[in-house]
Structure formats: structure tokens, C-alpha cells
């Protein structure tokens, strides 16, 4: 579990260094609440594409088909990285509400899910308030677990990030 944490911390540090060299306010750090709950980061790669990172903790019980139901609500760590596309024209508004979608991967640690790897499909909507370096978002993430066992489940969350 320590190795996953250090790997994500390394990626976040490198990402923030790269973003400050490219353009201002391209890297954001914040929180996400839901499944999982934890830290959320985003690195804009262009005007419409970004990488989203997450380090969270899950306390929910049996969520994926294919796993035994004796999971008993034990906490596990969740790490993910997603590549996102944003559609700024999908919603007609004087405000910025881009729809986003993408694909990524996740790793879980903890009892029964230890070392589990899954593929994530992401869909959501963000609000980018004017004159503030914030990003407020809601996302739904169907996930197919592939390693250690197979199963299909859904993660979902609401969060906010502050951009540096």
C-alpha cells in the first residue's frame, strides 16, 4: 500500500512541476466525496483533454458482482488515473458546464480487493465558475475489475479542485 501512495505522490509532484512550466492554472488539487472518498487531482493537457488522478478510501461493502458477500465493510485504498475529453459546447449556457468522458484504470488494496486492477469508463459534468480557479464536478464511473477476480461495479462522486 505504501508503494501505491508513493507512486501517486510522485506523479502529482511531477504533474504540478510540468503544469507550472506550461501555462498557469493547469493543475488542480482537491477532494472527492462518494465512492471512493479522498484526494482528487487534474492536469489539463490541452483545451479539451486532461488527466484526472485520485487517491481515496472506500468503506462500502459488497459492490462488485463476482465477489463474495462476506466483505464486511473493511476499508480499502483506491488509486486511479483517467484520460478525459471535455465537450464545452454540449450545454448551451452563459456559464461553463463541460460534459466530460474518458477511460482509465484503478488499483485497489485492502481485504478481498488487494491488488485488484480495473478499467474505468468515466462520464460527468463540471462547473467552472468564472473568475475563480475552481472546478466542481459530479461523475459516474462504471468499472470492470480484471485482476484477482472479475466483476462489474459503479463508482460515483462529487468533488471540487483548486487550480494553481
TIPA-971963 format. One record per atom (N, C-alpha, C, CB): residue number from 1; atom name; x negated, y, z negated. Coordinates in Angstrom, 1 decimal. Glycine has a CB too. Layout:
PT    k   a       X       Y       Z
PT  NUM  CA       X       Y       Z
...
***
This chain:
PT    k   a       X       Y       Z
PT    1   N    -0.8    -1.2     0.0
PT    1  CA     0.0     0.0     0.0
PT    1   C    -0.9     1.3     0.0
PT    1  CB     0.9     0.0    -1.2
PT    2   N    -2.0     1.2    -0.7
PT    2  CA    -2.9     2.4    -0.8
PT    2   C    -3.4     2.7     0.6
PT    2  CB    -4.1     2.1    -1.7
PT    3   N    -3.7     1.6     1.4
PT    3  CA    -4.3     1.8     2.7
PT    3   C    -3.3     2.6     3.6
PT    3  CB    -4.7     0.5     3.4
PT    4   N    -2.0     2.2     3.5
PT    4  CA    -1.0     2.9     4.3
PT    4   C    -0.9     4.4     4.0
PT    4  CB     0.4     2.2     4.1
PT    5   N    -1.0     4.7     2.6
PT    5  CA    -0.9     6.0     2.2
PT    5   C    -2.1     6.8     2.7
PT    5  CB    -0.9     6.1     0.6
PT    6   N    -3.3     6.3     2.6
PT    6  CA    -4.5     7.0     3.1
PT    6   C    -4.5     7.2     4.6
PT    6  CB    -5.8     6.2     2.7
PT    7   N    -4.0     6.2     5.3
PT    7  CA    -3.9     6.3     6.8
PT    7   C    -2.9     7.5     7.1
PT    7  CB    -3.4     5.0     7.4
PT    8   N    -1.7     7.6     6.5
PT    8  CA    -0.8     8.6     6.8
PT    8   C    -1.4    10.0     6.3
PT    8  CB     0.5     8.4     6.1
PT    9   N    -2.0    10.0     5.2
PT    9  CA    -2.6    11.3     4.8
PT    9   C    -3.7    11.8     5.8
PT    9  CB    -3.3    11.1     3.4
PT   10   N    -4.5    10.8     6.3
PT   10  CA    -5.5    11.2     7.3
PT   10   C    -4.8    11.7     8.5
PT   10  CB    -6.3     9.9     7.7
PT   11   N    -3.8    11.1     9.0
PT   11  CA    -3.0    11.6    10.2
PT   11   C    -2.5    13.0    10.0
PT   11  CB    -1.9    10.6    10.6
PT   12   N    -1.9    13.2     8.8
PT   12  CA    -1.3    14.5     8.5
PT   12   C    -2.4    15.6     8.5
PT   12  CB    -0.6    14.5     7.2
PT   13   N    -3.5    15.3     7.9
PT   13  CA    -4.6    16.3     7.8
PT   13   C    -5.1    16.6     9.2
PT   13  CB    -5.8    15.8     6.9
PT   14   N    -5.4    15.6    10.0
PT   14  CA    -5.8    15.8    11.4
PT   14   C    -4.8    16.5    12.2
PT   14  CB    -6.2    14.4    12.1
PT   15   N    -3.5    16.2    12.0
PT   15  CA    -2.5    16.9    12.8
PT   15   C    -2.4    18.3    12.4
PT   15  CB    -1.1    16.2    12.5
PT   16   N    -2.5    18.7    11.2
PT   16  CA    -2.4    20.1    10.8
PT   16   C    -3.7    20.8    11.3
PT   16  CB    -2.4    20.2     9.2
PT   17   N    -4.8    20.2    11.4
PT   17  CA    -6.0    20.9    11.9
PT   17   C    -5.8    21.1    13.4
PT   17  CB    -7.2    20.0    11.7
PT   18   N    -5.3    20.1    14.1
PT   18  CA    -5.1    20.3    15.6
PT   18   C    -4.1    21.4    15.8
PT   18  CB    -4.6    19.0    16.2
PT   19   N    -3.0    21.4    15.1
PT   19  CA    -1.9    22.4    15.3
PT   19   C    -2.4    23.8    15.1
PT   19  CB    -0.7    22.1    14.5
PT   20   N    -3.3    24.0    14.1
PT   20  CA    -3.7    25.4    13.8
PT   20   C    -4.7    25.9    14.9
PT   20  CB    -4.4    25.5    12.5
PT   21   N    -5.3    24.9    15.6
PT   21  CA    -6.2    25.3    16.7
PT   21   C    -5.4    25.6    18.0
PT   21  CB    -7.2    24.2    17.0
PT   22   N    -4.3    24.9    18.2
PT   22  CA    -3.5    25.1    19.4
PT   22   C    -2.7    26.4    19.3
PT   22  CB    -2.6    23.9    19.6
PT   23   N    -1.5    26.3    18.7
PT   23  CA    -0.6    27.5    18.6
PT   23   C    -0.1    27.6    17.1
PT   23  CB     0.6    27.5    19.6
PT   24   N     0.3    28.7    16.7
PT   24  CA     0.8    28.8    15.3
PT   24   C     2.2    28.2    15.2
PT   24  CB     0.8    30.3    14.9
PT   25   N     2.5    27.8    14.0
PT   25  CA     3.8    27.2    13.6
PT   25   C     4.2    26.0    14.4
PT   25  CB     4.8    28.2    13.8
PT   26   N     3.2    25.1    14.7
PT   26  CA     3.5    23.9    15.4
PT   26   C     3.5    22.7    14.5
PT   26  CB     2.4    23.6    16.5
PT   27   N     3.1    22.8    13.3
PT   27  CA     3.1    21.7    12.3
PT   27   C     4.0    22.0    11.1
PT   27  CB     1.6    21.4    11.8
PT   28   N     4.9    21.1    10.8
PT   28  CA     5.8    21.3     9.7
PT   28   C     5.7    20.2     8.7
PT   28  CB     7.2    21.5    10.2
PT   29   N     5.9    20.5     7.4
PT   29  CA     5.9    19.6     6.4
PT   29   C     7.1    19.8     5.5
PT   29  CB     4.6    19.6     5.6
PT   30   N     7.8    18.8     5.1
PT   30  CA     9.0    18.9     4.2
PT   30   C     9.4    17.6     3.6
PT   30  CB    10.1    19.5     5.0
PT   31   N    10.7    17.5     3.4
PT   31  CA    11.3    16.4     2.7
PT   31   C    12.5    15.8     3.6
PT   31  CB    11.8    16.7     1.3
PT   32   N    12.8    14.6     3.3
PT   32  CA    13.9    13.9     3.9
PT   32   C    14.6    13.1     2.8
PT   32  CB    13.6    13.0     5.1
PT   33   N    16.0    13.2     2.8
PT   33  CA    16.8    12.5     1.8
PT   33   C    17.7    11.5     2.5
PT   33  CB    17.6    13.5     0.9
PT   34   N    17.8    10.3     2.0
PT   34  CA    18.6     9.3     2.7
PT   34   C    17.8     8.0     2.6
PT   34  CB    18.9     9.6     4.1
PT   35   N    17.8     7.3     3.7
PT   35  CA    17.1     6.0     3.7
PT   35   C    16.0     6.1     4.8
PT   35  CB    18.1     4.9     4.0
PT   36   N    14.8     6.3     4.5
PT   36  CA    14.2     6.5     3.1
PT   36   C    14.3     7.9     2.6
PT   36  CB    12.8     6.0     3.1
PT   37   N    13.9     8.2     1.4
PT   37  CA    13.7     9.5     0.8
PT   37   C    12.2     9.7     0.6
PT   37  CB    14.5     9.6    -0.5
PT   38   N    11.7    10.9     1.0
PT   38  CA    10.3    11.2     0.8
PT   38   C     9.8    12.4     1.6
PT   38  CB     9.5    10.0     1.3
PT   39   N     8.6    12.3     2.1
PT   39  CA     8.0    13.4     2.9
PT   39   C     8.2    13.2     4.3
PT   39  CB     6.5    13.4     2.6
PT   40   N     8.4    14.4     5.0
PT   40  CA     8.6    14.4     6.5
PT   40   C     7.6    15.4     7.1
PT   40  CB    10.1    14.7     6.8
PT   41   N     7.0    15.1     8.2
PT   41  CA     6.2    16.0     8.9
PT   41   C     6.5    16.0    10.4
PT   41  CB     4.7    15.6     8.7
PT   42   N     6.2    17.1    11.1
PT   42  CA     6.5    17.1    12.5
PT   42   C     5.4    18.0    13.2
PT   42  CB     7.9    17.8    12.8
PT   43   N     4.9    17.4    14.3
PT   43  CA     3.8    18.1    15.1
PT   43   C     4.4    18.3    16.5
PT   43  CB     2.5    17.3    15.1
PT   44   N     4.6    19.6    16.9
PT   44  CA     5.1    19.9    18.2
PT   44   C     3.9    19.7    19.2
PT   44  CB     5.7    21.3    18.3
PT   45   N     4.1    18.9    20.2
PT   45  CA     3.1    18.7    21.2
PT   45   C     3.3    19.6    22.5
PT   45  CB     3.1    17.2    21.7
PT   46   N     4.5    20.0    22.7
PT   46  CA     4.9    20.9    23.8
PT   46   C     6.2    21.6    23.4
PT   46  CB     5.1    20.1    25.2
PT   47   N     6.8    22.3    24.3
PT   47  CA     8.1    23.0    24.0
PT   47   C     9.2    22.0    23.8
PT   47  CB     8.5    23.9    25.2
PT   48   N     9.1    20.8    24.2
PT   48  CA    10.2    19.8    24.1
PT   48   C     9.9    18.5    23.4
PT   48  CB    10.8    19.5    25.4
PT   49   N     8.6    18.2    23.2
PT   49  CA     8.1    17.0    22.7
PT   49   C     7.4    17.2    21.3
PT   49  CB     7.2    16.2    23.7
PT   50   N     7.6    16.2    20.4
PT   50  CA     6.9    16.3    19.1
PT   50   C     6.7    14.9    18.6
PT   50  CB     7.8    17.1    18.2
PT   51   N     5.8    14.8    17.6
PT   51  CA     5.6    13.6    16.8
PT   51   C     6.2    13.9    15.5
PT   51  CB     4.1    13.2    16.7
PT   52   N     7.0    12.9    14.9
PT   52  CA     7.6    13.0    13.6
PT   52   C     7.0    11.9    12.7
PT   52  CB     9.1    12.9    13.7
PT   53   N     6.6    12.2    11.5
PT   53  CA     6.0    11.3    10.6
PT   53   C     6.8    11.3     9.3
PT   53  CB     4.5    11.7    10.3
PT   54   N     6.8    10.1     8.7
PT   54  CA     7.5    10.0     7.4
PT   54   C     6.8     9.1     6.4
PT   54  CB     8.9     9.6     7.6
PT   55   N     6.8     9.4     5.2
PT   55  CA     6.3     8.6     4.1
PT   55   C     7.4     8.6     3.1
PT   55  CB     4.9     9.0     3.5
PT   56   N     8.1     7.5     2.8
PT   56  CA     9.2     7.5     2.0
PT   56   C     9.3     6.3     1.1
PT   56  CB    10.5     7.7     2.7
PT   57   N    10.3     6.4     0.2
PT   57  CA    10.6     5.3    -0.7
PT   57   C    12.0     4.9    -0.6
PT   57  CB    10.2     5.6    -2.2
PT   58   N    12.3     3.6    -0.5
PT   58  CA    13.7     3.1    -0.4
PT   58   C    14.0     2.3    -1.6
PT   58  CB    13.8     2.2     0.9
PT   59   N    15.2     2.5    -2.1
PT   59  CA    15.7     1.8    -3.2
PT   59   C    17.0     1.0    -2.9
PT   59  CB    15.9     2.7    -4.4
PT   60   N    17.4     1.1    -1.7
PT   60  CA    18.6     0.4    -1.3
PT   60   C    18.4    -1.1    -1.2
PT   60  CB    19.1     0.8     0.1
PT   61   N    19.4    -1.9    -1.4
PT   61  CA    19.3    -3.3    -1.4
PT   61   C    19.4    -3.9     0.0
PT   61  CB    20.4    -4.0    -2.3
PT   62   N    20.0    -5.0     0.2
PT   62  CA    20.1    -5.7     1.4
PT   62   C    20.7    -4.8     2.5
PT   62  CB    21.0    -6.9     1.2
PT   63   N    19.9    -4.4     3.5
PT   63  CA    20.3    -3.5     4.6
PT   63   C    20.1    -4.1     6.0
PT   63  CB    19.5    -2.2     4.5
PT   64   N    19.3    -5.1     6.1
PT   64  CA    19.0    -5.6     7.4
PT   64   C    19.5    -7.0     7.5
PT   64  CB    17.5    -5.6     7.7
PT   65   N    20.2    -7.3     8.6
PT   65  CA    20.7    -8.7     8.8
PT   65   C    19.4    -9.5     9.0
PT   65  CB    21.7    -8.9     9.9
PT   66   N    19.4   -10.8     8.6
PT   66  CA    18.2   -11.6     8.7
PT   66   C    17.4   -11.7     7.4
PT   66  CB    17.4   -11.1     9.8
PT   67   N    17.8   -10.9     6.4
PT   67  CA    17.1   -11.0     5.1
PT   67   C    18.0   -11.6     4.1
PT   67  CB    16.5    -9.7     4.7
PT   68   N    17.5   -12.4     3.1
PT   68  CA    18.3   -12.9     2.1
PT   68   C    18.9   -11.8     1.2
PT   68  CB    17.5   -13.9     1.2
PT   69   N    20.0   -12.1     0.6
PT   69  CA    20.7   -11.0    -0.1
PT   69   C    20.2   -10.9    -1.6
PT   69  CB    22.2   -11.3    -0.1
PT   70   N    19.2   -11.7    -2.0
PT   70  CA    18.7   -11.6    -3.3
PT   70   C    17.6   -10.5    -3.5
PT   70  CB    18.1   -12.9    -3.8
PT   71   N    17.6    -9.5    -2.7
PT   71  CA    16.7    -8.4    -2.6
PT   71   C    16.7    -7.6    -3.9
PT   71  CB    17.0    -7.5    -1.5
PT   72   N    17.8    -7.4    -4.6
PT   72  CA    17.9    -6.9    -5.9
PT   72   C    17.4    -5.4    -6.1
PT   72  CB    17.2    -7.7    -6.9
PT   73   N    17.5    -4.6    -5.1
PT   73  CA    17.3    -3.2    -5.2
PT   73   C    15.9    -2.8    -5.7
PT   73  CB    18.3    -2.5    -6.0
PT   74   N    14.8    -3.5    -5.3
PT   74  CA    13.5    -3.2    -5.7
PT   74   C    12.9    -2.1    -4.7
PT   74  CB    12.6    -4.5    -5.7
PT   75   N    12.2    -1.1    -5.3
PT   75  CA    11.7     0.0    -4.5
PT   75   C    10.6    -0.5    -3.5
PT   75  CB    11.1     1.0    -5.4
PT   76   N    10.6     0.0    -2.3
PT   76  CA     9.6    -0.3    -1.3
PT   76   C     9.1     1.0    -0.6
PT   76  CB    10.1    -1.3    -0.2
PT   77   N     8.0     1.0     0.0
PT   77  CA     7.4     2.1     0.6
PT   77   C     7.7     2.0     2.1
PT   77  CB     5.9     2.3     0.4
PT   78   N     8.0     3.1     2.8
PT   78  CA     8.3     3.2     4.2
PT   78   C     7.4     4.2     4.9
PT   78  CB     9.8     3.5     4.4
PT   79   N     6.8     3.8     6.0
PT   79  CA     5.9     4.8     6.7
PT   79   C     6.4     4.7     8.2
PT   79  CB     4.4     4.4     6.6
PT   80   N     6.6     5.8     8.8
PT   80  CA     7.0     5.8    10.2
PT   80   C     6.4     6.9    11.0
PT   80  CB     8.5     5.9    10.4
PT   81   N     6.3     6.7    12.3
PT   81  CA     5.8     7.7    13.3
PT   81   C     6.8     7.5    14.5
PT   81  CB     4.3     7.5    13.7
PT   82   N     7.3     8.7    15.0
PT   82  CA     8.2     8.7    16.1
PT   82   C     7.8     9.7    17.2
PT   82  CB     9.7     9.0    15.7
PT   83   N     8.0     9.4    18.5
PT   83  CA     7.7    10.3    19.5
PT   83   C     9.1    10.8    19.9
PT   83  CB     7.0     9.6    20.8
PT   84   N     9.3    12.2    19.9
PT   84  CA    10.6    12.8    20.1
PT   84   C    10.7    13.6    21.3
PT   84  CB    11.0    13.6    18.9
PT   85   N    11.8    13.6    22.0
PT   85  CA    12.2    14.5    23.1
PT   85   C    13.3    15.4    22.5
PT   85  CB    12.6    13.8    24.4
PT   86   N    13.3    16.7    22.9
PT   86  CA    14.3    17.6    22.4
PT   86   C    15.1    18.2    23.6
PT   86  CB    13.7    18.8    21.6
PT   87   N    16.4    18.3    23.5
PT   87  CA    17.2    18.9    24.5
PT   87   C    17.8    20.2    23.9
PT   87  CB    18.4    17.9    25.0
PT   88   N    17.3    21.3    24.3
PT   88  CA    17.7    22.6    23.8
PT   88   C    19.0    23.1    24.5
PT   88  CB    16.6    23.6    23.9
PT   89   N    19.3    22.6    25.6
PT   89  CA    20.5    23.0    26.4
PT   89   C    21.7    22.2    26.2
PT   89  CB    20.1    23.0    27.9
PT   90   N    21.6    21.1    25.4
PT   90  CA    22.8    20.2    25.2
PT   90   C    24.0    20.9    24.5
PT   90  CB    22.3    19.0    24.4
PT   91   N    23.7    21.8    23.6
PT   91  CA    24.8    22.5    22.9
PT   91   C    24.7    24.0    23.2
PT   91  CB    24.7    22.3    21.3
PT   92   N    25.7    24.6    23.7
PT   92  CA    25.8    26.0    24.1
PT   92   C    26.1    26.8    22.8
PT   92  CB    26.9    26.3    25.1
PT   93   N    25.1    27.6    22.4
PT   93  CA    25.3    28.4    21.2
PT   93   C    24.3    29.5    21.2
PT   93  CB    25.1    27.5    19.9
PT   94   N    24.6    30.6    20.4
PT   94  CA    23.6    31.6    20.3
PT   94   C    22.5    31.2    19.3
PT   94  CB    24.3    32.9    19.8
PT   95   N    22.6    30.2    18.6
PT   95  CA    21.6    29.6    17.7
PT   95   C    20.9    28.4    18.4
PT   95  CB    22.3    29.2    16.3
PT   96   N    19.8    28.0    17.9
PT   96  CA    19.1    26.9    18.4
PT   96   C    19.5    25.6    17.7
PT   96  CB    17.6    27.1    18.4
PT   97   N    20.2    24.7    18.3
PT   97  CA    20.6    23.4    17.8
PT   97   C    20.2    22.3    18.8
PT   97  CB    22.1    23.3    17.6
PT   98   N    18.9    22.0    18.9
PT   98  CA    18.5    21.0    19.8
PT   98   C    18.9    19.6    19.4
PT   98  CB    17.0    21.0    20.1
PT   99   N    19.4    18.8    20.3
PT   99  CA    19.5    17.4    20.1
PT   99   C    18.2    16.7    20.3
PT   99  CB    20.6    16.7    21.0
PT  100   N    17.8    15.7    19.5
PT  100  CA    16.6    15.0    19.8
PT  100   C    16.8    13.5    19.7
PT  100  CB    15.5    15.5    18.7
PT  101   N    15.9    12.9    20.4
PT  101  CA    16.0    11.4    20.5
PT  101   C    14.5    10.9    20.8
PT  101  CB    16.9    10.9    21.7
PT  102   N    14.3     9.7    20.4
PT  102  CA    13.0     9.2    20.6
PT  102   C    12.8     7.7    20.2
PT  102  CB    12.0    10.0    19.8
PT  103   N    11.6     7.3    20.2
PT  103  CA    11.2     5.9    19.8
PT  103   C    10.0     6.0    18.9
PT  103  CB    11.0     5.0    21.1
PT  104   N     9.9     5.0    18.0
PT  104  CA     8.8     5.0    17.1
PT  104   C     8.6     3.6    16.5
PT  104  CB     8.9     6.0    16.1
PT  105   N     7.8     3.6    15.4
PT  105  CA     7.6     2.4    14.7
PT  105   C     7.5     2.7    13.2
PT  105  CB     6.3     1.7    15.1
PT  106   N     7.8     1.6    12.4
PT  106  CA     7.8     1.8    11.0
PT  106   C     7.1     0.6    10.3
PT  106  CB     9.2     1.9    10.4
PT  107   N     6.5     0.8     9.2
PT  107  CA     5.9    -0.3     8.3
PT  107   C     6.5    -0.2     7.0
PT  107  CB     4.4    -0.2     8.3
PT  108   N     6.9    -1.3     6.4
PT  108  CA     7.5    -1.3     5.0
PT  108   C     6.5    -2.1     4.1
PT  108  CB     8.9    -1.9     5.0
PT  109   N     6.4    -1.7     2.9
PT  109  CA     5.7    -2.5     1.9
PT  109   C     6.7    -2.7     0.7
PT  109  CB     4.4    -1.9     1.5
PT  110   N     6.5    -3.7     0.0
PT  110  CA     7.3    -4.0    -1.2
PT  110   C     7.9    -5.4    -1.1
PT  110  CB     8.5    -3.0    -1.2
PT  111   N     8.5    -5.9    -2.2
PT  111  CA     9.0    -7.2    -2.2
PT  111   C     9.9    -7.5    -1.0
PT  111  CB     9.8    -7.5    -3.5
PT  112   N     9.8    -8.7    -0.5
PT  112  CA    10.6    -9.2     0.6
PT  112   C    10.4    -8.5     2.0
PT  112  CB    12.0    -9.2     0.3
PT  113   N    10.0    -7.2     2.0
PT  113  CA     9.7    -6.5     3.2
PT  113   C     8.2    -6.2     3.4
PT  113  CB    10.5    -5.1     3.2
PT  114   N     7.4    -6.8     2.6
PT  114  CA     5.9    -6.4     2.6
PT  114   C     5.3    -6.7     4.0
PT  114  CB     5.2    -7.3     1.6
PT  115   N     4.7    -5.6     4.5
PT  115  CA     4.0    -5.7     5.8
PT  115   C     5.0    -5.8     7.0
PT  115  CB     3.1    -6.9     5.8
PT  116   N     6.3    -5.5     6.8
PT  116  CA     7.2    -5.6     7.9
PT  116   C     7.0    -4.5     8.8
PT  116  CB     8.7    -5.7     7.3
PT  117   N     7.0    -4.8    10.1
PT  117  CA     6.9    -3.8    11.2
PT  117   C     8.2    -3.8    12.0
PT  117  CB     5.7    -4.0    12.1
PT  118   N     8.7    -2.6    12.3
PT  118  CA     9.9    -2.5    13.1
PT  118   C     9.8    -1.4    14.2
PT  118  CB    11.1    -2.2    12.2
PT  119   N    10.6    -1.5    15.2
PT  119  CA    10.7    -0.5    16.2
PT  119   C    12.0     0.4    15.9
PT  119  CB    10.8    -1.1    17.7
PT  120   N    11.8     1.7    16.0
PT  120  CA    12.9     2.6    15.7
PT  120   C    13.3     3.4    16.9
PT  120  CB    12.4     3.6    14.6
PT  121   N    14.6     3.5    17.0
PT  121  CA    15.2     4.4    18.0
PT  121   C    15.8     5.6    17.2
PT  121  CB    16.3     3.7    18.9
PT  122   N    15.5     6.8    17.6
PT  122  CA    15.9     8.0    16.8
PT  122   C    16.8     8.8    17.6
PT  122  CB    14.7     8.8    16.3
PT  123   N    17.9     9.3    16.9
PT  123  CA    18.8    10.3    17.5
PT  123   C    19.2    11.3    16.4
PT  123  CB    20.0     9.6    18.3
PT  124   N    19.3    12.6    16.8
PT  124  CA    19.6    13.5    15.7
PT  124   C    19.8    14.9    16.3
PT  124  CB    18.6    13.6    14.7
PT  125   N    20.1    15.8    15.4
PT  125  CA    20.3    17.2    15.7
PT  125   C    19.5    18.1    14.7
PT  125  CB    21.8    17.6    15.8
PT  126   N    18.9    19.1    15.2
PT  126  CA    18.2    20.0    14.3
PT  126   C    18.8    21.4    14.4
PT  126  CB    16.7    20.0    14.7
PT  127   N    18.5    22.2    13.4
PT  127  CA    18.9    23.6    13.4
PT  127   C    17.6    24.4    13.2
PT  127  CB    19.9    24.0    12.3
PT  128   N    17.2    25.3    14.1
PT  128  CA    16.0    26.1    14.0
PT  128   C    16.5    27.5    13.7
PT  128  CB    15.2    26.0    15.3
PT  129   N    16.6    27.9    12.5
PT  129  CA    17.0    29.3    12.2
PT  129   C    16.0    30.3    12.7
PT  129  CB    17.2    29.5    10.6
PT  130   N    16.6    31.4    13.2
PT  130  CA    15.8    32.5    13.8
PT  130   C    15.0    33.2    12.7
PT  130  CB    16.6    33.5    14.6
PT  131   N    13.9    33.7    13.0
PT  131  CA    13.0    34.5    12.1
PT  131   C    12.6    33.8    10.9
PT  131  CB    13.7    35.7    11.8
PT  132   N    12.7    32.4    10.8
PT  132  CA    12.2    31.7     9.7
PT  132   C    11.5    30.4    10.3
PT  132  CB    13.3    31.3     8.7
PT  133   N    10.4    30.0     9.6
PT  133  CA     9.6    28.9    10.1
PT  133   C    10.2    27.6     9.5
PT  133  CB     8.2    29.0     9.7
PT  134   N    11.5    27.4     9.7
PT  134  CA    12.2    26.2     9.2
PT  134   C    12.7    25.3    10.3
PT  134  CB    13.3    26.6     8.2
PT  135   N    13.0    24.1     9.9
PT  135  CA    13.6    23.1    10.8
PT  135   C    14.5    22.3     9.8
PT  135  CB    12.6    22.2    11.6
PT  136   N    15.8    22.3    10.0
PT  136  CA    16.7    21.5     9.2
PT  136   C    17.3    20.5    10.2
PT  136  CB    17.8    22.4     8.5
PT  137   N    17.4    19.2     9.8
PT  137  CA    17.8    18.2    10.7
PT  137   C    18.6    17.1    10.0
PT  137  CB    16.5    17.5    11.3
PT  138   N    19.3    16.4    10.9
PT  138  CA    20.0    15.1    10.5
PT  138   C    19.7    14.1    11.6
PT  138  CB    21.6    15.4    10.4
PT  139   N    19.4    12.9    11.1
PT  139  CA    19.1    11.8    12.1
PT  139   C    19.6    10.5    11.7
PT  139  CB    17.6    11.7    12.2
PT  140   N    19.9     9.7    12.7
PT  140  CA    20.3     8.3    12.6
PT  140   C    19.3     7.5    13.3
PT  140  CB    21.8     8.1    13.1
PT  141   N    18.9     6.4    12.7
PT  141  CA    17.8     5.6    13.3
PT  141   C    18.0     4.1    13.2
PT  141  CB    16.5     5.9    12.5
PT  142   N    18.6     3.6    14.3
PT  142  CA    18.7     2.1    14.4
PT  142   C    17.3     1.5    14.5
PT  142  CB    19.5     1.7    15.7
PT  143   N    17.1     0.4    13.7
PT  143  CA    15.7    -0.2    13.6
PT  143   C    15.8    -1.7    13.8
PT  143  CB    15.1     0.2    12.3
PT  144   N    14.9    -2.2    14.6
PT  144  CA    14.8    -3.6    14.8
PT  144   C    13.5    -4.1    14.2
PT  144  CB    14.8    -4.0    16.4
PT  145   N    13.6    -4.9    13.1
PT  145  CA    12.4    -5.4    12.4
PT  145   C    11.9    -6.6    13.2
PT  145  CB    12.7    -5.8    11.0
PT  146   N    10.5    -6.6    13.4
PT  146  CA     9.9    -7.6    14.3
PT  146   C     8.9    -8.6    13.6
PT  146  CB     9.3    -7.0    15.4
PT  147   N     8.2    -8.1    12.6
PT  147  CA     7.2    -8.8    12.0
PT  147   C     7.6    -9.3    10.6
PT  147  CB     5.8    -8.0    12.0
PT  148   N     7.2   -10.4    10.2
PT  148  CA     7.5   -11.1     8.9
PT  148   C     8.9   -11.7     9.0
PT  148  CB     7.4   -10.2     7.8
PT  149   N     9.8   -11.1     9.7
PT  149  CA    11.2   -11.5     9.9
PT  149   C    11.8   -10.6    10.9
PT  149  CB    12.0   -11.6     8.5
PT  150   N    12.9   -11.0    11.4
PT  150  CA    13.6   -10.1    12.4
PT  150   C    14.9    -9.7    11.7
PT  150  CB    13.8   -10.8    13.7
PT  151   N    15.4    -8.6    12.1
PT  151  CA    16.7    -8.1    11.6
PT  151   C    16.9    -6.7    12.2
PT  151  CB    16.6    -8.0    10.0
PT  152   N    18.2    -6.4    12.2
PT  152  CA    18.6    -5.1    12.7
PT  152   C    19.3    -4.3    11.6
PT  152  CB    19.6    -5.3    13.9
PT  153   N    18.9    -3.0    11.5
PT  153  CA    19.5    -2.2    10.4
PT  153   C    19.5    -0.7    10.9
PT  153  CB    18.7    -2.3     9.1
PT  154   N    20.0     0.2    10.0
PT  154  CA    20.1     1.6    10.4
PT  154   C    19.6     2.4     9.2
PT  154  CB    21.5     2.0    10.7
PT  155   N    18.6     3.3     9.5
PT  155  CA    18.2     4.3     8.6
PT  155   C    18.9     5.6     8.9
PT  155  CB    16.6     4.5     8.6
PT  156   N    19.0     6.5     8.0
PT  156  CA    19.6     7.8     8.2
PT  156   C    19.1     8.8     7.2
PT  156  CB    21.2     7.7     8.3
PT  157   N    19.1    10.0     7.6
PT  157  CA    18.6    11.0     6.6
PT  157   C    18.9    12.4     7.0
PT  157  CB    17.2    10.9     6.4
PT  158   N    18.8    13.3     6.1
PT  158  CA    18.9    14.8     6.3
PT  158   C    17.7    15.4     5.6
PT  158  CB    20.2    15.4     5.7
PT  159   N    17.1    16.4     6.3
PT  159  CA    15.9    16.9     5.8
PT  159   C    15.6    18.3     6.2
PT  159  CB    14.7    16.0     6.1
PT  160   N    14.5    18.9     5.8
PT  160  CA    14.0    20.2     6.1
PT  160   C    12.5    20.2     6.1
PT  160  CB    14.6    21.3     5.2
PT  161   N    11.9    21.0     7.0
PT  161  CA    10.5    21.2     7.1
PT  161   C    10.1    22.6     7.2
PT  161  CB     9.9    20.4     8.3
PT  162   N     9.0    23.0     6.6
PT  162  CA     8.5    24.4     6.7
PT  162   C     7.3    24.3     7.6
PT  162  CB     8.1    24.9     5.3
PT  163   N     7.3    25.2     8.6
PT  163  CA     6.2    25.2     9.6
PT  163   C     5.1    26.2     9.3
PT  163  CB     6.8    25.4    11.0
PT  164   N     3.9    25.7     9.4
PT  164  CA     2.7    26.5     9.1
PT  164   C     2.1    27.1    10.4
PT  164  CB     1.6    25.7     8.4
***
